[in-house]
Amino acid sequence: MLSAIILDDEVLAQERLKLLLHENNVVVLETFSNAKTALKWLQNHQVDIIFVDIRLPEISGIEFVQQFKQFNIQDTAIIFSTAYDEFAVEAFSLNAKDYLLKPVRASRLKETLQRIPQYEQHTNNEFHFFTIQLKTGWVKIPWQKVIYLQAEDKSVFLLTTDNNRYELSKTLTYWEEQLQNKVIRIHRNTLVMKHMLESLTKTETNSGLRWHAKIANYDILLPISRRQLAHVQQQFCKE
């Protein structure tokens, strides 16, 4: 399942596009009305598609894409969704996948998504969501919204980017096998989502210097075991 964010300062336009994307099995990770806020989020998160309007507060959608391309190394598809047709040439000069005019039609959006190579590559056996049972019912959490998984006693918990904590069934090893290259084990009791790992740092403890993993955008330091240190350093250098 593909992931997307929406950058549009019109709430109704955001909600309509979210609904259409849900119908096409695309998960919307976040919505933004301000380009600078979206750029800050994108510096620490991965996403498959960005839907962006042209007229935005502070900087335009065109300027947003220009700045995004300066630091983005992922194969992220840019799709403009706007009420203005006069910027299409400039948008396509930035290698945009498409230029959709509002109100976006369902059939037109589906055609656009089908032209994105990743849309066909995402198969049913790829991990997309954690499905968790709560007292109020079931909740689905996209893996992109998870910071880390940690084992405590006989339970496994995950922490999300909105600071929610959920208990999971099954073992940490099971989730490591399910998530595969999306995670890295830093300790016998901790798996960190790779896209959330900002840096490795040494900190002073009562028992001496210890290595920790710094989580991007959060004041979180997670201890790295001596057994996992070389592996973590090697993987981190590849990123």
C-alpha positions in Angstrom: 0.0 0.0 0.0 1.4 3.4 -1.0 1.7 6.3 1.5 1.0 9.9 0.8 0.9 13.4 2.4 -1.4 16.2 1.3 -0.2 19.9 1.3 -3.2 22.1 0.8 -4.6 25.0 2.8 -8.2 24.2 2.0 -9.7 21.8 4.5 -12.5 20.6 2.2 -9.9 19.8 -0.5 -7.8 17.9 2.0 -10.8 15.8 3.1 -12.0 15.0 -0.4 -8.6 13.9 -1.5 -8.1 11.8 1.6 -11.4 10.0 0.9 -10.4 9.4 -2.8 -7.0 8.1 -1.8 -8.6 5.8 0.8 -10.8 4.3 -1.9 -7.6 3.6 -3.9 -5.8 1.9 -1.0 -3.4 4.8 -0.5 -2.7 5.7 3.2 -2.5 9.4 4.1 0.2 9.8 6.7 -0.3 13.6 7.3 -2.1 16.6 6.0 -0.5 20.1 6.0 -1.7 23.6 5.2 1.8 25.2 5.4 4.7 24.2 3.2 7.4 25.0 5.7 5.8 22.6 8.2 5.6 19.9 5.6 9.3 20.4 4.6 10.3 20.0 8.3 8.3 16.8 8.5 9.8 15.4 5.3 13.3 15.8 6.5 12.7 13.0 9.0 10.0 10.9 7.3 9.6 8.8 4.1 6.5 9.0 1.9 5.7 7.6 -1.6 3.6 10.5 -2.9 3.2 14.2 -2.1 0.0 15.9 -3.3 0.6 19.7 -3.3 -1.4 22.7 -4.1 0.0 25.7 -6.0 -1.2 28.7 -3.9 -0.1 28.3 -0.3 0.8 30.6 2.6 4.4 31.9 2.8 5.8 29.9 -0.1 4.1 28.4 -3.2 3.8 24.8 -4.1 6.4 25.3 -6.8 8.9 26.7 -4.3 8.0 23.9 -1.9 8.9 21.2 -4.5 12.1 23.0 -5.4 13.2 23.1 -1.8 12.1 19.5 -1.2 14.2 18.2 -4.1 17.3 19.8 -2.6 17.4 17.2 0.2 15.2 14.4 -1.0 17.0 11.2 -2.1 14.0 9.0 -2.2 11.9 8.2 -5.2 9.0 10.3 -4.1 6.2 11.1 -6.6 5.0 14.7 -6.8 1.5 15.3 -7.9 0.1 18.8 -8.1 -3.6 19.3 -7.2 -4.8 22.8 -7.8 -7.4 25.1 -9.2 -4.9 27.0 -11.4 -4.1 25.6 -14.8 -1.5 28.2 -15.8 1.4 26.6 -13.7 1.3 23.2 -15.4 4.4 23.7 -17.6 6.5 24.9 -14.6 5.2 22.0 -12.5 6.1 19.4 -15.1 9.6 21.0 -15.4 10.1 19.8 -11.8 9.3 16.2 -13.0 5.9 16.1 -11.4 4.0 12.9 -12.1 0.8 14.7 -12.9 -1.1 18.0 -12.6 -4.7 17.5 -11.4 -7.3 20.3 -11.5 -9.7 20.7 -8.7 -12.2 19.3 -8.0 -10.2 16.1 -8.5 -12.2 13.4 -10.2 -12.0 9.9 -8.9 -11.4 8.4 -12.3 -8.6 10.9 -13.1 -6.9 10.2 -9.8 -7.0 6.5 -10.4 -5.4 6.9 -13.8 -2.6 9.0 -12.2 -1.9 6.5 -9.5 -1.7 3.6 -12.0 1.1 5.4 -13.8 3.2 5.4 -10.7 5.5 2.4 -10.8 5.3 1.7 -7.1 1.5 1.4 -7.3 1.8 -1.9 -9.1 4.9 -3.0 -7.2 3.1 -2.9 -3.8 1.9 -6.5 -3.3 -0.5 -7.8 -0.7 2.2 -9.7 1.2 4.1 -6.5 2.0 3.7 -5.2 5.6 1.5 -2.0 5.7 -0.3 -1.8 9.1 -0.1 -2.8 12.6 -3.7 -4.0 13.4 -4.3 -3.6 17.2 -7.4 -4.5 19.2 -8.5 -1.9 21.8 -11.4 -1.9 24.2 -13.2 0.5 21.8 -12.5 -1.6 18.7 -9.7 -2.2 16.2 -7.2 0.4 15.0 -4.8 0.3 12.1 -1.4 2.0 12.4 0.7 2.5 9.3 4.3 1.4 9.9 5.5 4.9 8.8 3.9 6.3 12.0 5.9 4.0 14.3 9.1 5.1 16.1 10.1 1.9 17.8 9.0 -1.5 19.2 10.2 -2.6 22.6 9.9 -5.7 24.7 9.0 -5.4 28.3 8.7 -8.6 30.4 6.4 -10.8 28.3 4.9 -8.0 26.2 5.9 -5.9 23.2 4.9 -2.3 22.9 5.2 0.2 20.0 5.4 4.0 20.2 3.9 6.1 17.5 4.9 9.6 16.2 1.9 11.1 18.0 3.2 9.7 21.3 0.7 6.8 21.6 1.8 3.5 23.1 0.1 0.2 22.1 0.6 -3.3 23.3 1.2 -5.9 20.5 0.6 -9.6 20.4 3.4 -11.9 19.4 7.2 -11.6 20.0 9.7 -9.0 19.0 11.4 -11.6 16.7 8.1 -12.1 15.0 7.7 -8.4 14.3 11.3 -8.2 13.1 10.6 -10.9 10.5 7.4 -9.1 9.4 9.0 -5.6 9.1 12.3 -6.9 7.6 14.4 -4.0 6.2 12.0 -1.3 7.7 13.6 -1.9 11.2 17.0 -2.3 12.8 17.6 -4.1 16.1 19.6 -2.0 18.4 19.2 -4.1 21.5 17.8 -7.6 22.4 14.6 -5.8 23.5 14.4 -2.9 20.9 13.6 -2.5 17.2 13.8 1.0 15.7 12.2 2.0 12.5 15.1 2.9 10.2 13.5 6.1 8.9 13.3 7.4 12.5 17.0 6.9 13.3 18.8 10.3 13.2 22.2 9.6 14.6 24.4 7.5 17.0 25.8 9.2 20.0 27.9 8.4 23.1 26.5 9.4 26.5 28.0 9.3 30.0 26.4 6.8 32.3 27.2 5.5 35.8 28.8 2.5 34.2 30.8 4.6 31.7 30.3 5.6 28.1 27.4 4.0 26.3 26.2 4.3 22.7 22.6 5.4 22.1 20.4 5.9 19.1 19.0 9.4 18.7 15.4 9.5 17.3 14.8 12.1 14.7 12.7 15.1 15.9 12.3 13.7 19.4 14.2 13.9 22.6 14.6 10.1 22.7 17.8 8.3 23.3 17.7 4.5 23.1 20.6 2.3 24.4 22.5 0.2 21.9 23.8 -3.1 23.2 27.4 -4.0 22.7 26.3 -7.0 20.8 24.4 -4.9 18.2 26.7 -1.9 18.1 28.8 -3.0 15.1 25.8 -4.0 13.1 24.0 -0.7 13.9 27.0 1.4 12.9 27.4 -0.6 9.7 23.8 -0.1 8.7 23.7 3.5 9.8 26.7 4.3 7.5 24.8 2.8 4.6 21.9 5.2 5.0 
